Amino acid sequence: MPTRFPNDSSVAASGSPNPETVARLSSGLSGLREQIGRVVIGQDAVVEEVLLCLLAGGHGLLEGVPGLAKTLLVRTLAQGLELDFRRIQFTPDLMPGDVTGTEIIEEDRTTGGRALRFLHGPVFTHVLLADEINRAPPKTQAALLEAMQEGSVTASGETRHVPSPFLVLATQNPLEQEGTYPLPEAQLDRFLLKIRVPYPSAEEEEQILAATTGKVQGQVDAVLGAEEIHLLRLATRQVPADPSILAYAVRLVRGTRPGTPEQVASVTDWLRWGAGPRAGQALVLTGKARALIHGRLHLSAEDLRAVAPAVLRHRILPTFRAEAEGLAPDDLVSRLLERIPAPASRVA
């Protein structure tokens, strides 16, 4: 059974939650990570970034080569949550109606009358796995945009809301580009984080072989439900942020914009354009979520620095010269963090 947290006034009211409330929320998240660890070996940083999306109320794009348990991770997360889960396998022939739903003609056998009925698509769920999203054409990819941004779908002239909480986790393979449709920048920006899924270490790979070629893996129990997710998201937004930390987030974002007074030349010289205001929102929200996951009641500069690569790597566009020189977005984000000093930490 999911762990239930009381609707504590320290969470429901304005202001920051008290330490006892944070401890209870952190305990539930620890239980969720423990459940995921029963099936997914290693990938601790990836699991944490997925949880940041969950707490911040955003969506995540997982990128990695085949066989790194991207789909398994999302499915296991959904099993650890007492929420509805759907999976869409994106293919070149997938149509927008296959995602959002479509109207069908339904006949009443008693009266012989006919009426239109909307058949809800798989997007009407709590947790949606969009597997290999870059294999579908842009028209189908765009079908997710309104649901991701607005939490609703407009079909046949009527707006229908998706369930809340709503979380989209999409996967894509960076290697196979033939027959794929790269996500446009406007849609990439809708993803709170772009999460890189690396190869496991040698020790982790040995554990994977032992776990997947022997007895059946353990069952995953649901430990958090919709009520708990709403409380966690509310508590995340209530984590206080010092004005100096907010100013630091602004400097990081504006430092990526070519032609502006705040640009960091060693970064912007290699960029066609930089991150927009949504990047600053993502930095602060995911930074607050990271603070909460680690049981803290304040946002720190270290939180922003930790989430900056996942927040910025899909929101900056390197020049062709940068690509020729082998400079990846993560390299430029590292330069940005080196050039812009963090504000002095304050005692919480």
N, C-alpha and C positions, 0 to 999 in steps of 0.2 A: 504494500500500500504506500502511496506517496506520503512524504513527510509534510505534515500540515503546520503552517505557521499562523499564529493568531493574527487577526487584523489589528495589529498593535497601533495605538494612536501615534506612536513615535514614527511610524511609517506613513500612516494615512495623513497626518497633519503636515503642514508646511515646515520646512527646516530639515536638518539632517537627522537621520535615524540614530538612536542611541546605541552604545556599544553592545548591549545585550541583544538587540534586534539584529545588528550586523553579524553577531556570532551565530545566531540561529540561521540566518540566511546563508552564511558561509558554510555552515554545517550541511545544509541541503545541497549546496553546490559540490562540496567534497564528496557527498554520497553519489551524486550524479557522475562525477569523474571516476569514482571507484567502479561504478557499474560499467562505464565505457571501457575501463581498463581490463574488464573481464574478457573482452573480445578484441579490442584494438590494442596492440602491443606497441609501446613507444608513442611517438608523435605527440609528446606532451605539449609542445608549443602550438601545434595545430589545434589540438583539443581546446586549449585555452582561448585561442583566437575565435574558434567557433562559439564558445561560450560568451565571448565578448559581444558577438553579434546578437546572441539570444538576449543578453541583459540590456544591451543598448537599443534594442528594437529595430535593428537593421538587418541586412541580408549579406551573405558571404559568397564569394566566388573562389572555389578551391581549384588550384591548378597544379598538376603533377602528371608524371608519366604513368602509363597503365600499371596496375598491380600494386599501388601504394595504399590501398584500403580507403580511398576517398568515399566511394559509395557505401562501403561497410561502416565507416565512421558515422555518416549521416543517418543511416538506418539504425545503428546502435543508439545514437543520441535520441532518435524518436522513440525507441523502445524504453529508454530511461525517463521519458516524459509521458505523462498520462494525457497525451494529445493525439489527435487524428494525424495520420501520415499518409502521403501519396507520393508516388514516384512517376515521373514522366521521362521516358527514354527519347531524347530528341533525335530525330532523323530528318533527312532532306525532304521527305514527303509529309512531314507533320504540318497540319494546318492550324491557324489560330483557334478555330472552333474546337480543335482537339484539346486545347489548353483551357480555354475559358468556358466552353460549353456551347450548346446550340439549341435552337427551337425545333421541336418535332411535332408532327400532326398526330394527335391522339384521337382515336375514335371510341365513342361511348357505345358499347355493344347493345345496351338497353334501348337507347333512344335513336341510335344511328347517327347522332350528331358528331361533328368533328370540332376540335379546338386545338389551339397551339399550346404546347407546354414546354417550358425551358428545362432542358436537361443539363444539370450542373456539371462542369468539367472538373478535372482533378485539381485545379487551382483553388477550389473551395475546400480548403483543409487548413490545419494549423501549421504543419511542417511539410514543406514541399521540396522534394529532391528533383532538381532539373538536371538530369544526367546528360553529359556531353552537349551542353547548351549550344556550343558553336557549330554543331552539325545541322541545325535547323536554319532555314532562310530567315532574313531580317524581319519579314512580316510576322513570322511566328514568334521570333525572339521579342518583338515589340508587344506581343500580346501580354507579356508578363509585366510590362512597364507600369501600367496603371495600377495593377494589383500590388506591385512592390512599393510604389510611391504613395498611392492613395488608400490602399487597403480596400479597394472596390473594383468591380468589373462592370463596364457598360456594354450591354449586349441587347440587340433588338430594341434600342431606344430606352432601356431601363437600366438603372444603376443598382447593382447588387453587391452587398458588402461581403467580404471574405471573413471567415471566423477570426476571432482575436483570442490569443496572440497569433500572429502570422509570421512565419519565418521561411524564407527561400534560401536554400543552399544549392548552388549550381556547381557543376564540375566541368572542367575542360582539359583536354590533352594538348600540351604545347608542342608536341612533336609532329603529329599527323595533320598537315595543313591542306592536303589535297581533299577536295570535296567538303571543306568547312567554310563557315561564314564568320569571320572575326567579329566580335561584338563591337558595335560603334561606340565612340567615346561617351555619347550621351547615355547609353545604357550601362556602360561600365561604371559611370559616376553614380548610378543608382545602388551599386553594391557598396555597403559600408566598408568592407575589407576585401582585399584580394589576398588570399591565403596560399602561400607556397607550401606544397607538400613535398618534403625532401625524401631521399632514400633513407631507410633505417640504418642504424649502426650495425656493425658485425655481430655484436652481442644480441641486439634486438632481432636481427634476422635469424639467428639460431633459435631464439625463443619462438619466433613466428613459425619456423619449420616444425618445432616440437609441438606447438599448440594446434597447428592445422593439419598435421598428418597422423595425429593420434586419436584419442577419444574425442567425442563431441564436446564442443566448447560450452561453457556454463551459460545458464539462462540469465538474461538481463531483466532486472525488476524496475518497474516505474517508481521513481522517488519524488518527482515533482509534477504538479499539475498546472492547469491554467491559472488558478488563483495564486499559486506561488510565483509563477512567472510574472504576473501583473505586479505583485508586491516587489519582486526583485527589480523590475524595470522602474517602478516608482522610487525605490530606494537608490537606484543608480543615479537618477536625475537629481536626487536630493543630496548627493555627495557634494560638499562645498568646494568651490574653486577660488583661490586667491586671485585678485586682479593681476598680480604679476605673472601668474601661471597662464591666465587667459591671454595676456599680452605676449607671452612666449609662444603660444600656439599661433597667434596672428603673425608673429615674425617668421615662424617656420613656413607658414603657407605663403606669405607674400615674398619670401626669399626665393621661391621657385618661379616667379613671374618675370619673364624677360621684359626689359624696357621700363621697369618701375624703379623708383628710388631705393626700395628695400631689397632689390635683387642681390643674390649672392653670385657674383660673376663666374666663379669657378663651377657653378651649377648651371646657371641660365645660359652660359655660352654654348652649352650642349643640349639645350631644350628648344623645341619649337613653341611650346606654351606650357604654362605651369598650372598649378592646382587652383580651383575656384573656392568660393566661400564654403561650399559643402564639405570640403576637406577639413576646414577648421572645426566645423560642427562634429565631424567624425572623430577628429583628434580628441576633443574634449569629452564626448560621450563615451568613447571606448576607453579613454584614460580613466574616467570615473568608474567604468565597469571593472577595469583592471584593479583599481584601488579596492573596490568592494570585494572582488574575488580574493584578494590578499588580506582581507580583514581590516582595511584601514578606512578612516572616516574623512580623509581629505585627498584631493587630487595633487599629485606632485609632478615636478618636471620629469622625473624618471619614468612616470607612467606615460607621459607624452612621447618620450624618446623611445620607449619600448614598442608602442603601437605605430609610430611614424612610418616604418617601412610598409606595413600592410595597408595603411591608410593612403599613402602617397604613390605607391608603385604603379597604380593604374590610373592615376590622375595627372601624371606628368608625361609629356610626349618627347622622347629624345629625338635629336636630329639624325639624319642619315649618317653624318660624320661621326656622331657618338656611337652608332651601331657598328660602323666600320672599325672604330677603335676598340670595340668590345666593351663599351661602357653601358652597363645595364641600369635600369631605373634605381635598383637598390644601391648601386655604387654612388649614384648622384645623391640619393637620400643620405647616405653615410657622410658624404662631403658636406651636405647641408647641416647635419647635426654637429660636425666638427667645427664649422665656421660660425655658427650662431650659439653663443654661450648660454647655458641654462641659468635662470635666476637662482640666487642662493636659497637653499632649503630653509624652511621655517619649522620650528617645533610645533607639532599639532596640539 
